[in-house]
Amino acid sequence: MNIGIIGATGNIGQRILAEALSQPGNAAKDFDDVAEQSIRNPETYVTAAMAFLQALEQYPSLRLIVVGGAGSLEIKPGMTRADSPGELRASLKQLGLPEAYEVAVRGHRDALNVYRNSNRLWTYLSPAEQIYPGERTGRFRLGGDESVTDANGESRISFEDFAVALIDEVELPHHVQRRFMVGY
């Protein structure tokens, strides 16, 4: 099996790479650099989505798995955090991201909509609202367009368990042509 990981130097990408390597069978310098580039070029997400889908036209059996953001998850029926400026700003502040990062969150949402309008073999995986270094437990829950929350109402997942969920999806596809999310 061949897997291409774009962003393999980021927090999530490192864990996905490690998880993929543990089973048989132009990078940014750091997170601040990624955030700055995302703010400067939020259209990159849609541009990349269209380019990936166009490339897949030549390889119709090839599958694309995209790691997106949590901002496109519904906070109530029909309403995403990306669509709610107040909710979005509060989340960005909690995550330590600048308010200007709003454009990147909306870029992720817009890219998801590009995939949704495609007939290619794509999967879009969103993390929980809080994602952090932690333990690889292999125990988590999957959701669709709504956040999965724990008993305390928190939407959270470790990078390590996020990587497990992604590799599980690679090995046994359950979410082709749709988005899913993972949380505890």
Secondary structure, 3 states (H helix, E strand, C coil): CCCCCCCCCCHHHHHHHHHHHHCCCCCCCCHHHHHHHHHHCCCHHHHHHHHHHHHHHCCCCCEEEEECCCCCCEEECCEEHHHCHHHHHHHHHHHCCCHHHHHHHHHHHHHHHHHHCCCCEEEEEEECCEEECCCCCCCCEEECCECCCCCCCCCEEEHHHHHHHHHHHHHCCCCCCEEEEEEC
